[in-house]
């Protein structure tokens, strides 16, 4: 059961690309995906040249593999960003629930890199001085 305001994993994504990315991620992370990739490579290496495919056709296959690799990079980035965002939401919830936590750190991931370094250095100094 979900908490009030929770999001169901079955809820539909409003944007078709998000739905596609989620389904593609499920397919790519399947335990059978590496076997399918090896099978396709085997077919390409052993069966295409003897069947009379010209070198130009084989180069087309190489091009398609390069395009698929690029698409997988974007797919991985999309899913990593979703996971990171969900993790930050959960951590923010924990920070707001803890009584002694510094609630000023909620949403700190959106600050510029220099400000993040300043906060990190201040936290390290606090730990070294034993104030916590």
N, CA, C and O of each residue as an XYZ file, in Angstrom:
528
protein
N       0.838     -1.185      0.000
C       0.000      0.000      0.000
C       0.879      1.244      0.000
O       1.894      1.298      0.695
N       0.492      2.217     -0.765
C       1.282      3.431     -0.875
C       0.845      4.455      0.155
O      -0.325      4.528      0.527
N       1.804      5.239      0.604
C       1.476      6.338      1.498
C       0.703      7.392      0.720
O       0.707      7.411     -0.511
N       0.046      8.259      1.460
C      -0.721      9.304      0.812
C       0.185     10.127     -0.089
O       1.252     10.573      0.332
N      -0.237     10.324     -1.314
C       0.560     11.072     -2.270
C       1.605     10.233     -2.980
O       2.370     10.759     -3.789
N       1.654      8.931     -2.694
C       2.633      8.059     -3.337
C       2.314      7.852     -4.801
O       1.206      8.130     -5.260
N       3.277      7.371     -5.508
C       3.116      7.121     -6.935
C       3.188      5.630     -7.165
O       4.130      4.971     -6.723
N       2.213      5.103     -7.845
C       2.186      3.679     -8.146
C       3.142      3.378     -9.284
O       3.205      4.144    -10.245
N       3.898      2.270     -9.201
C       4.787      1.924    -10.312
C       4.021      1.652    -11.602
O       4.591      1.735    -12.690
N       2.731      1.327    -11.490
C       1.943      1.041    -12.678
C       1.359      2.310    -13.298
O       0.748      2.244    -14.365
N       1.535      3.465    -12.649
C       0.949      4.679    -13.193
C       1.582      4.983    -14.543
O       2.773      4.755    -14.756
N       0.771      5.495    -15.436
C       1.267      5.722    -16.791
C       2.053      7.024    -16.844
O       1.688      8.019    -16.218
N       3.123      6.993    -17.593
C       3.935      8.179    -17.809
C       3.156      9.093    -18.753
O       2.545      8.610    -19.707
N       3.167     10.390    -18.507
C       2.408     11.279    -19.380
C       3.052     11.470    -20.750
O       2.382     11.890    -21.695
N       4.319     11.172    -20.865
C       5.043     11.424    -22.101
C       5.446     10.090    -22.709
O       5.985      9.233    -22.009
N       5.195      9.899    -23.995
C       5.443      8.599    -24.631
C       6.912      8.198    -24.548
O       7.214      7.009    -24.445
N       7.836      9.166    -24.591
C       9.258      8.819    -24.532
C       9.619      8.229    -23.174
O      10.465      7.339    -23.089
N       8.983      8.718    -22.112
C       9.223      8.155    -20.787
C       8.738      6.726    -20.686
O       9.407      5.874    -20.101
N       7.564      6.461    -21.261
C       7.038      5.082    -21.268
C       7.952      4.175    -22.079
O       8.245      3.050    -21.673
N       8.404      4.677    -23.239
C       9.306      3.881    -24.074
C      10.607      3.595    -23.335
O      11.103      2.469    -23.358
N      11.161      4.617    -22.678
C      12.431      4.441    -21.968
C      12.290      3.412    -20.858
O      13.193      2.602    -20.649
N      11.173      3.431    -20.145
C      10.983      2.462    -19.065
C      10.874      1.041    -19.628
O      11.472      0.113    -19.083
N      10.119      0.869    -20.708
C       9.977     -0.474    -21.304
C      11.294     -0.944    -21.919
O      11.659     -2.114    -21.803
N      12.001     -0.029    -22.570
C      13.292     -0.397    -23.159
C      14.284     -0.774    -22.066
O      15.072     -1.704    -22.235
N      14.248     -0.060    -20.954
C      15.132     -0.404    -19.839
C      14.811     -1.798    -19.312
O      15.720     -2.568    -19.005
N      13.530     -2.127    -19.207
C      13.150     -3.467    -18.753
C      13.678     -4.534    -19.707
O      14.133     -5.591    -19.272
N      13.615     -4.254    -21.012
C      14.090     -5.232    -21.992
C      15.612     -5.356    -21.969
O      16.150     -6.462    -22.030
N      16.296     -4.232    -21.882
C      17.757     -4.239    -21.932
C      18.355     -4.851    -20.668
O      19.414     -5.475    -20.726
N      17.692     -4.681    -19.534
C      18.224     -5.221    -18.280
C      17.729     -6.631    -17.997
O      17.994     -7.178    -16.926
N      17.027     -7.211    -18.927
C      16.569     -8.592    -18.779
C      17.773     -9.530    -18.751
O      18.787     -9.244    -19.389
N      17.680    -10.646    -18.022
C      18.804    -11.587    -18.012
C      19.063    -12.222    -19.381
O      20.136    -12.778    -19.613
N      18.096    -12.142    -20.276
C      18.250    -12.738    -21.603
C      18.864    -11.774    -22.617
O      19.230    -12.193    -23.715
N      18.984    -10.495    -22.271
C      19.503     -9.497    -23.212
C      20.926     -9.803    -23.681
O      21.184     -9.706    -24.880
N      21.866    -10.168    -22.797
C      23.218    -10.484    -23.302
C      23.228    -11.690    -24.238
O      23.999    -11.727    -25.197
N      22.381    -12.669    -23.964
C      22.315    -13.834    -24.849
C      21.800    -13.439    -26.233
O      22.309    -13.911    -27.250
N      20.797    -12.578    -26.263
C      20.270    -12.107    -27.539
C      21.337    -11.312    -28.296
O      21.478    -11.461    -29.510
N      22.084    -10.471    -27.583
C      23.144     -9.695    -28.236
C      24.211    -10.611    -28.818
O      24.662    -10.400    -29.944
N      24.621    -11.628    -28.060
C      25.615    -12.579    -28.576
C      25.081    -13.336    -29.788
O      25.819    -13.587    -30.741
N      23.817    -13.694    -29.753
C      23.222    -14.399    -30.889
C      23.215    -13.513    -32.133
O      23.528    -13.980    -33.228
N      22.861    -12.243    -31.971
C      22.856    -11.330    -33.115
C      24.268    -11.115    -33.663
O      24.458    -11.041    -34.877
N      25.245    -11.017    -32.783
C      26.635    -10.878    -33.236
C      27.072    -12.131    -33.987
O      27.727    -12.042    -35.025
N      26.710    -13.293    -33.461
C      27.050    -14.555    -34.130
C      26.427    -14.645    -35.507
O      27.084    -15.062    -36.461
N      25.166    -14.257    -35.619
C      24.505    -14.261    -36.926
C      25.237    -13.318    -37.871
O      25.482    -13.656    -39.029
N      25.584    -12.134    -37.373
C      26.273    -11.169    -38.221
C      27.639    -11.641    -38.674
O      28.016    -11.437    -39.828
N      28.379    -12.266    -37.787
C      29.744    -12.686    -38.129
C      29.795    -13.916    -39.023
O      30.613    -13.993    -39.940
N      28.929    -14.866    -38.758
C      29.057    -16.158    -39.425
C      28.114    -16.360    -40.604
O      28.425    -17.133    -41.511
N      26.982    -15.691    -40.612
C      26.006    -15.999    -41.651
C      25.872    -14.933    -42.725
O      25.509    -15.258    -43.855
N      26.151    -13.680    -42.416
C      25.965    -12.642    -43.430
C      26.975    -12.723    -44.575
O      26.553    -12.688    -45.731
N      28.287    -12.831    -44.324
C      29.214    -12.892    -45.472
C      28.984    -14.099    -46.381
O      28.973    -13.924    -47.600
N      28.798    -15.315    -45.857
C      28.582    -16.443    -46.770
C      27.268    -16.360    -47.549
O      27.141    -16.980    -48.605
N      26.298    -15.610    -47.051
C      25.026    -15.492    -47.760
C      25.097    -14.502    -48.915
O      24.105    -14.278    -49.610
N      26.248    -13.923    -49.114
C      26.416    -13.036    -50.259
C      26.125    -11.583    -49.965
O      25.970    -10.788    -50.892
N      26.047    -11.219    -48.711
C      25.855     -9.808    -48.395
C      27.120     -9.054    -48.758
O      28.229     -9.485    -48.442
N      26.944     -7.937    -49.417
C      28.099     -7.146    -49.840
C      28.731     -6.459    -48.625
O      28.087     -6.282    -47.591
N      29.991     -6.080    -48.769
C      30.652     -5.365    -47.661
C      29.913     -4.083    -47.260
O      29.949     -3.676    -46.099
N      29.240     -3.450    -48.239
C      28.475     -2.241    -47.917
C      27.326     -2.570    -46.971
O      27.042     -1.801    -46.052
N      26.663     -3.706    -47.187
C      25.563     -4.134    -46.306
C      26.086     -4.439    -44.904
O      25.431     -4.138    -43.906
N      27.261     -5.034    -44.842
C      27.844     -5.344    -43.533
C      28.220     -4.046    -42.821
O      28.096     -3.958    -41.599
N      28.677     -3.035    -43.569
C      28.955     -1.736    -42.957
C      27.673     -1.092    -42.451
O      27.685     -0.401    -41.432
N      26.562     -1.313    -43.159
C      25.273     -0.813    -42.680
C      24.923     -1.429    -41.331
O      24.385     -0.753    -40.454
N      25.227     -2.704    -41.168
C      24.974     -3.372    -39.892
C      25.836     -2.739    -38.801
O      25.359     -2.513    -37.689
N      27.086     -2.456    -39.108
C      27.970     -1.802    -38.135
C      27.425     -0.426    -37.752
O      27.473     -0.032    -36.586
N      26.907      0.299    -38.740
C      26.320      1.608    -38.468
C      25.115      1.472    -37.546
O      24.959      2.253    -36.607
N      24.271      0.494    -37.806
C      23.095      0.288    -36.954
C      23.498     -0.086    -35.529
O      22.845      0.329    -34.572
N      24.551     -0.854    -35.387
C      25.047     -1.192    -34.046
C      25.532      0.074    -33.336
O      25.286      0.244    -32.142
N      26.210      0.950    -34.052
C      26.682      2.201    -33.448
C      25.505      3.070    -33.015
O      25.539      3.669    -31.940
N      24.470      3.142    -33.839
C      23.277      3.916    -33.483
C      22.599      3.312    -32.257
O      22.187      4.039    -31.353
N      22.484      1.990    -32.223
C      21.869      1.322    -31.069
C      22.671      1.585    -29.799
O      22.094      1.768    -28.727
N      23.991      1.606    -29.913
C      24.840      1.898    -28.754
C      24.592      3.313    -28.244
O      24.489      3.535    -27.038
N      24.496      4.259    -29.155
C      24.221      5.639    -28.764
C      22.860      5.749    -28.076
O      22.731      6.438    -27.064
N      21.856      5.078    -28.617
C      20.532      5.109    -27.996
C      20.556      4.494    -26.603
O      19.868      4.974    -25.702
N      21.340      3.438    -26.418
C      21.448      2.821    -25.094
C      22.115      3.764    -24.094
O      21.766      3.762    -22.914
N      23.066      4.564    -24.557
C      23.689      5.546    -23.660
C      22.638      6.537    -23.169
O      22.582      6.841    -21.977
N      21.805      7.043    -24.076
C      20.746      7.961    -23.668
C      19.746      7.279    -22.744
O      19.266      7.891    -21.790
N      19.434      6.035    -23.015
C      18.517      5.277    -22.164
C      19.085      5.125    -20.758
O      18.370      5.298    -19.771
N      20.368      4.802    -20.668
C      21.010      4.668    -19.360
C      21.014      5.994    -18.608
O      20.751      6.027    -17.406
N      21.307      7.074    -19.300
C      21.307      8.388    -18.654
C      19.915      8.751    -18.148
O      19.772      9.281    -17.046
N      18.893      8.469    -18.945
C      17.518      8.761    -18.541
C      17.168      8.015    -17.263
O      16.635      8.606    -16.323
N      17.461      6.735    -17.222
C      17.110      5.934    -16.058
C      17.956      6.292    -14.844
O      17.463      6.253    -13.716
N      19.214      6.637    -15.055
C      20.062      7.062    -13.940
C      19.533      8.362    -13.339
O      19.534      8.533    -12.120
N      19.084      9.274    -14.194
C      18.535     10.532    -13.700
C      17.254     10.298    -12.905
O      17.048     10.925    -11.867
N      16.391      9.401    -13.383
C      15.161      9.071    -12.638
C      15.500      8.476    -11.280
O      14.903      8.851    -10.271
N      16.450      7.556    -11.249
C      16.838      6.933     -9.981
C      17.430      7.961     -9.023
O      17.122      7.955     -7.831
N      18.273      8.835     -9.540
C      18.901      9.861     -8.700
C      17.849     10.805     -8.135
O      17.905     11.164     -6.959
N      16.896     11.206     -8.957
C      15.841     12.098     -8.490
C      15.003     11.431     -7.410
O      14.685     12.053     -6.397
N      14.644     10.171     -7.621
C      13.864      9.447     -6.614
C      14.652      9.313     -5.311
O      14.083      9.443     -4.228
N      15.938      9.058     -5.408
C      16.775      8.939     -4.209
C      16.827     10.258     -3.443
O      16.751     10.264     -2.214
N      16.956     11.372     -4.158
C      16.982     12.671     -3.491
C      15.651     12.972     -2.810
O      15.630     13.548     -1.722
N      14.557     12.596     -3.429
C      13.248     12.802     -2.803
C      13.166     12.027     -1.494
O      12.694     12.549     -0.484
N      13.626     10.789     -1.516
C      13.587      9.962     -0.307
C      14.514     10.518      0.771
O      14.148     10.553      1.946
N      15.708     10.950      0.379
C      16.634     11.524      1.360
C      16.089     12.822      1.951
O      16.244     13.076      3.146
N      15.449     13.646      1.113
C      14.832     14.870      1.624
C      13.741     14.548      2.639
O      13.597     15.244      3.644
N      12.980     13.501      2.377
C      11.939     13.073      3.312
C      12.558     12.648      4.645
O      12.031     12.974      5.708
N      13.663     11.930      4.587
C      14.343     11.510      5.821
C      14.862     12.732      6.579
O      14.724     12.809      7.800
N      15.457     13.684      5.864
C      15.965     14.887      6.523
C      14.851     15.667      7.211
O      15.038     16.175      8.317
N      13.703     15.764      6.568
C      12.609     16.509      7.187
C      12.001     15.750      8.355
O      11.417     16.363      9.248
N      12.126     14.432      8.369
C      11.551     13.638      9.457
C      12.453     13.594     10.688
O      11.956     13.452     11.805
N      13.756     13.712     10.506
C      14.678     13.656     11.644
C      14.629     14.964     12.429
O      14.691     16.053     11.858
N      14.520     14.836     13.709
C      14.363     15.998     14.575
C      15.613     16.882     14.588
O      15.503     18.106     14.517
N      16.789     16.279     14.677
C      18.024     17.051     14.807
C      18.707     17.333     13.471
O      19.800     17.898     13.444
N      18.086     16.954     12.384
C      18.713     17.145     11.071
C      18.653     18.612     10.661
O      17.742     19.345     11.044
N      19.631     19.016      9.883
C      19.661     20.367      9.335
C      18.756     20.394      8.106
O      19.134     19.917      7.037
N      17.573     20.950      8.267
C      16.599     20.964      7.165
C      17.033     21.890      6.023
O      16.443     21.867      4.943
N      18.044     22.687      6.261
C      18.577     23.541      5.207
C      19.282     22.750      4.116
O      19.590     23.285      3.051
N      19.532     21.490      4.384
C      20.201     20.649      3.386
C      19.218     19.995      2.418
O      19.633     19.349      1.455
N      17.931     20.157      2.666
C      16.937     19.620      1.734
C      17.067     20.383      0.417
O      16.997     21.612      0.403
N      17.253     19.673     -0.674
C      17.384     20.283     -1.997
C      18.768     20.818     -2.304
O      18.949     21.544     -3.282
N      19.755     20.468     -1.477
C      21.112     20.979     -1.671
C      21.699     20.542     -3.015
O      22.616     21.188     -3.523
N      21.190     19.465     -3.592
C      21.731     18.966     -4.860
C      21.526     19.945     -6.012
O      22.153     19.802     -7.061
N      20.651     20.943     -5.827
C      20.394     21.913     -6.886
C      21.330     23.121     -6.830
O      21.281     23.981     -7.710
N      22.175     23.193     -5.810
C      23.090     24.325     -5.665
C      24.260     24.207     -6.642
O      24.561     23.115     -7.124
N      24.918     25.333     -6.935
C      26.109     25.286     -7.794
C      27.223     24.472     -7.139
O      27.249     24.302     -5.920
N      28.130     23.978     -7.956
C      29.197     23.098     -7.478
C      30.065     23.778     -6.417
O      30.462     23.133     -5.446
N      30.363     25.057     -6.585
C      31.200     25.764     -5.607
C      30.511     25.822     -4.247
O      31.156     25.627     -3.217
N      29.226     26.084     -4.237
C      28.479     26.132     -2.965
C      28.441     24.745     -2.324
O      28.528     24.629     -1.101
N      28.314     23.692     -3.135
C      28.336     22.329     -2.593
C      29.675     22.029     -1.932
O      29.718     21.401     -0.874
N      30.773     22.477     -2.551
C      32.096     22.263     -1.945
C      32.220     23.004     -0.617
O      32.796     22.484      0.339
N      31.678     24.218     -0.560
C      31.716     24.981      0.692
C      30.955     24.250      1.796
O      31.437     24.153      2.925
N      29.783     23.743      1.476
C      28.980     23.017      2.465
C      29.700     21.751      2.898
O      29.732     21.425      4.084
N      30.282     21.035      1.935
C      31.014     19.812      2.266
C      32.188     20.112      3.185
O      32.405     19.404      4.169
N      32.941     21.149      2.873
C      34.089     21.507      3.703
C      33.647     21.919      5.105
O      34.299     21.569      6.090
N      32.551     22.655      5.198
C      32.038     23.052      6.513
C      31.604     21.833      7.316
O      31.837     21.772      8.524
N      30.977     20.865      6.662
C      30.555     19.639      7.353
C      31.762     18.852      7.839
O      31.753     18.327      8.953
N      32.785     18.766      7.024
C      33.996     18.044      7.428
C      34.658     18.726      8.622
O      35.133     18.061      9.543
N      34.683     20.044      8.598
C      35.264     20.782      9.725
C      34.439     20.563     10.993
O      34.996     20.442     12.084
N      33.135     20.512     10.854
C      32.263     20.250     12.003
C      32.548     18.878     12.592
O      32.612     18.723     13.811
N      32.718     17.892     11.738
C      32.996     16.531     12.207
C      34.365     16.474     12.873
O      34.516     15.849     13.922
N      35.365     17.122     12.275
C      36.721     17.120     12.849
C      36.768     17.788     14.220
O      37.475     17.336     15.121
N      36.016     18.853     14.361
C      36.053     19.576     15.636
C      35.201     18.903     16.707
O      35.230     19.303     17.871
N      34.451     17.890     16.316
C      33.669     17.117     17.284
C      32.414     17.812     17.754
O      31.896     17.505     18.828
N      31.919     18.741     16.969
C      30.697     19.442     17.365
C      29.446     18.621     17.137
O      28.358     19.023     17.551
N      29.579     17.491     16.492
C      28.408     16.628     16.274
C      28.615     15.320     16.920
O      27.743     14.453     16.851
